[in-house]
Amino acid sequence: MDDKFSPVGSQVKKITTHVLKAMKQAGEKISMLTAYDFSMAQIIDQAGIDIILVGDSASNVMAGHETTLPITLDQMIYHASSVIRGVKNSLVVVDLPFGSYQGNSKEALTSAIRIMKESGAHSVKLEGGREIKESVERIISAGIPVMGHLGLTPQSIYKFGTYAVRAKEEEEREKLKEDAKLLEEAGCFAIVLEKIPAHLAKEVSESVEIPVIGIGAGGGVDGQVLVLHDMLGITQEFSPRFLRRYNNLHEQITMSVQAYINDVKTQDFPNSKEQY
C-alpha cells in the first residue's frame, strides 16, 4: 500500500473495546464506517478502519426502505454474518433493530445473544438513554459489549417527525448530557452522537472516559462514522452538511456498465483472448 494512503500509525492492530479506550486516552481519533456484506467489509478492514458498524441503515441502502424501521433481527444477523467473514482486525458492532429491544430488557438480551451467537459479531449498539438503561445493563451483564447512540435516533423518527438537528433546546441538551453519563455508568464501551451541535458533542466527549463517535457532531469528539455508501458516492439523493463524499462510484459504476453494454452489443466482448 502507498505510504500516502496507509492508516496513521502504519502497523495494523486488532481493535478491541480496550484498544478504543486507550486510543481516546492517547488522543488518537477513531475511524468507523458501515458495511453490510463480505466484499465491502474485507476491503475496509484491510484498509485499516477501526470499527465496522453493521448498521440498520442496511434497511435504506441495501433494501430501499424509507426508514430503518422495517429491517428485522434475522436480516441484521444475515448482514452481520456476511461482514464478520470478511474481517480480521476491525471491531464489528451490530445495530439491534427496531422492535428487538425497546421496552423489554429480556427481549433485548435475547436479541443481543442471537446476534453474537449466530453472526460472531463483537458487540451491539442500541439507541436511547435512560429509557433503555435496563436493557443495556442486562446485555452487558451477559458479557456482551454495548455501544450507545444518542442525539438523532433514526428508529424514533416517527416520534420526532423530522431528521433535524437534535438537542438545540436546553431541556434536550441537559437530558443528552445526563444520558451520556448514564450509559457510561451502565457499562457502555462507547457512544455514537448523531446530528447535534458541535459544542455540545465536544462537551459530552470531555465529560466521559469512554470514546464518543460523531456523525454530524463536529470535530471535538473522539472519532467519526459515516455510511459507506454515502461517503463513496454510491447514494446520490442524501446530501446532509456533515457528509463528505470521497468518490463518485455512482457515476463510475454507471459508466462501466454502459461500456460493458456497448461492448456486448457491438460484439467487442468477449474478444479472442477472453474465450476458451
C-alpha positions as CSV (number, residue, x, y, z in Angstrom):
1,M,0.0,0.0,0.0
2,D,1.2,3.5,-0.9
3,D,2.5,5.2,2.3
4,K,0.4,8.2,1.5
5,F,-2.7,6.1,2.0
6,S,-1.5,4.0,4.8
7,P,-3.5,4.3,8.1
8,V,-2.0,6.6,10.6
9,G,0.3,4.6,12.9
10,S,1.1,2.2,10.0
11,Q,1.0,-1.1,11.9
12,V,-2.3,-2.9,11.7
13,K,-3.7,-3.9,15.1
14,K,-6.6,-6.0,16.3
15,I,-9.2,-3.5,17.6
16,T,-10.9,-4.3,20.9
17,T,-13.0,-2.2,23.3
18,H,-9.9,-1.8,25.4
19,V,-7.9,-0.5,22.5
20,L,-10.6,2.0,21.7
21,K,-10.4,3.4,25.2
22,A,-6.6,3.6,25.0
23,M,-7.0,5.5,21.7
24,K,-9.1,8.1,23.4
25,Q,-6.7,8.5,26.3
26,A,-3.8,8.9,23.8
27,G,-5.8,11.4,21.7
28,E,-5.8,9.1,18.6
29,K,-9.0,9.6,16.6
30,I,-11.2,6.6,15.9
31,S,-12.4,5.8,12.4
32,M,-15.7,4.0,11.8
33,L,-17.7,3.1,8.7
34,T,-20.7,0.9,8.0
35,A,-20.6,-2.3,6.0
36,Y,-23.3,-4.9,5.2
37,D,-21.6,-7.6,3.1
38,F,-18.4,-9.7,2.9
39,S,-16.7,-7.9,0.0
40,M,-17.0,-4.3,1.3
41,A,-16.2,-5.4,4.9
42,Q,-13.0,-7.1,3.6
43,I,-11.9,-4.0,1.7
44,I,-12.4,-1.5,4.6
45,D,-10.9,-3.9,7.2
46,Q,-7.8,-4.3,5.1
47,A,-7.7,-0.5,4.6
48,G,-7.3,-0.2,8.3
49,I,-10.7,1.0,9.6
50,D,-11.0,0.8,13.4
51,I,-14.7,0.0,13.7
52,I,-17.2,-1.5,11.3
53,L,-20.8,-0.9,12.1
54,V,-23.4,-3.3,10.6
55,G,-26.0,-0.6,10.7
56,D,-29.7,-0.8,10.5
57,S,-29.1,1.7,7.7
58,A,-29.0,-1.5,5.6
59,S,-32.8,-1.0,5.6
60,N,-32.2,2.1,3.5
61,V,-29.1,1.5,1.3
62,M,-29.4,-2.3,0.8
63,A,-33.2,-2.8,0.8
64,G,-34.5,0.6,-0.4
65,H,-36.8,1.3,2.6
66,E,-37.5,4.9,3.5
67,T,-36.6,4.4,7.2
68,T,-34.6,2.0,9.3
69,L,-37.7,0.6,11.0
70,P,-38.6,-2.3,8.6
71,I,-35.3,-4.3,8.9
72,T,-35.7,-7.5,11.0
73,L,-33.4,-9.2,13.5
74,D,-32.9,-12.1,11.2
75,Q,-31.9,-9.7,8.4
76,M,-29.4,-8.0,10.7
77,I,-27.9,-11.3,11.6
78,Y,-27.5,-12.2,7.9
79,H,-25.7,-8.9,7.2
80,A,-23.6,-9.2,10.3
81,S,-22.6,-12.8,9.4
82,S,-21.5,-11.7,6.0
83,V,-19.4,-8.9,7.4
84,I,-17.7,-11.0,10.1
85,R,-16.4,-13.4,7.4
86,G,-14.5,-10.5,5.8
87,V,-13.0,-9.0,8.9
88,K,-9.6,-9.7,10.6
89,N,-8.8,-6.6,12.6
90,S,-11.7,-4.2,12.9
91,L,-14.2,-4.3,15.8
92,V,-17.6,-5.2,14.5
93,V,-20.6,-3.5,16.1
94,V,-24.2,-4.6,15.1
95,D,-27.3,-2.5,15.5
96,L,-30.2,-4.1,17.4
97,P,-33.1,-3.3,15.0
98,F,-36.3,-1.5,15.9
99,G,-38.6,-3.8,17.9
100,S,-35.9,-6.1,19.2
101,Y,-35.2,-4.3,22.5
102,Q,-37.4,-1.4,23.2
103,G,-39.5,-1.7,26.4
104,N,-38.4,-5.3,27.2
105,S,-35.0,-5.9,28.6
106,K,-35.4,-9.7,28.5
107,E,-36.2,-9.5,24.7
108,A,-33.2,-7.1,24.4
109,L,-30.9,-9.7,25.9
110,T,-32.3,-12.5,23.7
111,S,-31.8,-10.4,20.6
112,A,-28.3,-9.5,21.5
113,I,-27.4,-13.1,22.3
114,R,-28.8,-14.2,18.9
115,I,-26.6,-11.6,17.1
116,M,-23.5,-12.7,19.0
117,K,-24.1,-16.4,18.7
118,E,-25.4,-16.5,15.1
119,S,-23.1,-13.9,13.5
120,G,-19.9,-14.0,15.5
121,A,-20.1,-10.2,15.9
122,H,-18.1,-8.4,18.7
123,S,-20.7,-6.1,20.1
124,V,-24.1,-4.5,19.7
125,K,-25.5,-0.9,19.5
126,L,-28.7,0.4,21.0
127,E,-30.4,3.8,20.5
128,G,-31.6,5.8,23.5
129,G,-30.7,6.8,27.1
130,R,-32.5,6.3,30.4
131,E,-35.4,4.5,28.7
132,I,-33.1,1.6,27.6
133,K,-30.8,1.6,30.7
134,E,-32.2,-1.7,32.0
135,S,-31.7,-3.4,28.6
136,V,-28.1,-2.1,28.4
137,E,-27.3,-3.4,31.9
138,R,-28.9,-6.8,31.2
139,I,-27.0,-7.2,27.9
140,I,-23.7,-6.2,29.5
141,S,-24.3,-8.5,32.5
142,A,-24.2,-11.3,29.9
143,G,-20.8,-10.3,28.8
144,I,-21.8,-8.6,25.6
145,P,-20.2,-5.2,24.9
146,V,-22.7,-2.4,24.2
147,M,-22.3,0.9,22.2
148,G,-24.8,3.6,22.9
149,H,-26.4,6.0,20.5
150,L,-27.8,9.5,21.4
151,G,-28.9,12.6,19.6
152,L,-30.8,11.9,16.4
153,T,-32.0,8.3,16.8
154,P,-33.4,7.2,13.4
155,Q,-35.5,4.4,15.0
156,S,-37.5,7.1,16.7
157,I,-38.2,9.1,13.5
158,Y,-42.0,8.9,13.8
159,K,-41.8,10.2,17.4
160,F,-39.7,13.3,16.5
161,G,-41.2,13.6,13.0
162,T,-38.0,15.1,11.5
163,Y,-34.3,14.4,10.8
164,A,-33.4,17.9,12.0
165,V,-30.5,18.6,14.4
166,R,-31.3,17.4,17.9
167,A,-30.5,18.9,21.4
168,K,-30.8,22.6,20.3
169,E,-33.0,23.4,23.3
170,E,-31.8,23.5,26.9
171,E,-34.0,20.7,28.2
172,E,-32.9,18.3,25.5
173,R,-29.3,19.3,25.9
174,E,-29.4,18.5,29.6
175,K,-31.1,15.2,29.0
176,L,-28.5,14.2,26.4
177,K,-25.6,15.0,28.8
178,E,-27.3,13.0,31.6
179,D,-28.0,10.1,29.2
180,A,-24.3,10.0,28.2
181,K,-23.1,9.8,31.8
182,L,-25.8,7.2,32.5
183,L,-24.7,5.0,29.5
184,E,-21.1,5.2,30.7
185,E,-22.1,4.2,34.2
186,A,-24.2,1.4,32.8
187,G,-21.1,0.0,31.2
188,C,-21.2,1.1,27.5
189,F,-17.8,1.0,25.9
190,A,-18.6,3.9,23.5
191,I,-21.3,6.2,22.4
192,V,-22.4,7.5,19.0
193,L,-23.7,11.1,18.9
194,E,-25.7,11.9,15.8
195,K,-26.6,15.3,14.4
196,I,-26.2,17.5,17.4
197,P,-24.4,20.9,17.9
198,A,-20.6,20.6,17.8
199,H,-20.1,22.4,21.0
200,L,-22.4,20.1,22.9
201,A,-20.8,17.0,21.4
202,K,-17.4,18.2,22.5
203,E,-18.7,18.9,26.0
204,V,-20.1,15.3,26.2
205,S,-16.9,13.8,24.9
206,E,-14.9,15.6,27.5
207,S,-17.3,14.6,30.3
208,V,-17.0,10.8,29.8
209,E,-14.0,8.5,29.8
210,I,-15.4,6.2,27.0
211,P,-14.9,7.1,23.3
212,V,-17.6,9.3,21.7
213,I,-18.0,8.8,17.9
214,G,-19.7,11.5,16.0
215,I,-21.8,11.7,12.8
216,G,-22.8,15.3,12.2
217,A,-21.5,16.2,15.6
218,G,-18.4,18.2,14.8
219,G,-14.7,17.5,15.3
220,G,-14.5,17.8,19.1
221,V,-15.3,14.1,19.6
222,D,-13.1,11.0,19.7
223,G,-13.9,9.7,16.2
224,Q,-16.2,9.8,13.2
225,V,-18.6,7.5,11.5
226,L,-20.2,7.6,8.0
227,V,-22.4,5.3,6.0
228,L,-20.1,3.7,3.4
229,H,-22.5,4.0,0.5
230,D,-22.8,7.8,1.2
231,M,-19.1,8.6,1.5
232,L,-18.3,6.5,-1.6
233,G,-20.9,8.4,-3.6
234,I,-23.0,5.3,-4.4
235,T,-26.1,7.0,-3.0
236,Q,-26.8,10.4,-4.5
237,E,-30.0,11.7,-3.1
238,F,-28.7,12.0,0.5
239,S,-26.6,15.1,1.0
240,P,-26.5,16.4,4.6
241,R,-24.0,19.1,5.6
242,F,-21.9,16.6,7.6
243,L,-21.3,14.2,4.6
244,R,-18.0,14.3,2.7
245,R,-18.0,12.2,-0.4
246,Y,-14.7,10.7,-1.1
247,N,-15.7,9.3,-4.5
248,N,-18.5,9.2,-7.0
249,L,-19.0,5.5,-7.5
250,H,-22.5,6.1,-8.8
251,E,-21.0,7.8,-11.9
252,Q,-18.1,5.3,-12.2
253,I,-20.3,2.2,-12.0
254,T,-22.8,3.7,-14.4
255,M,-20.1,4.4,-17.0
256,S,-18.6,0.9,-16.5
257,V,-22.0,-0.8,-17.0
258,Q,-22.7,1.3,-20.1
259,A,-19.3,0.4,-21.5
260,Y,-20.0,-3.3,-20.9
261,I,-23.4,-3.0,-22.6
262,N,-21.8,-1.3,-25.6
263,D,-19.1,-4.0,-25.9
264,V,-21.7,-6.8,-25.7
265,K,-23.9,-5.1,-28.3
266,T,-21.0,-4.4,-30.7
267,Q,-19.6,-7.9,-30.2
268,D,-16.3,-6.4,-28.9
269,F,-16.8,-8.6,-25.7
270,P,-15.6,-11.3,-25.5
271,N,-12.6,-11.0,-27.7
272,S,-10.4,-13.9,-28.8
273,K,-8.3,-13.7,-25.6
274,E,-11.4,-13.9,-23.4
275,Q,-12.8,-17.2,-24.6
276,Y,-11.7,-20.9,-24.4
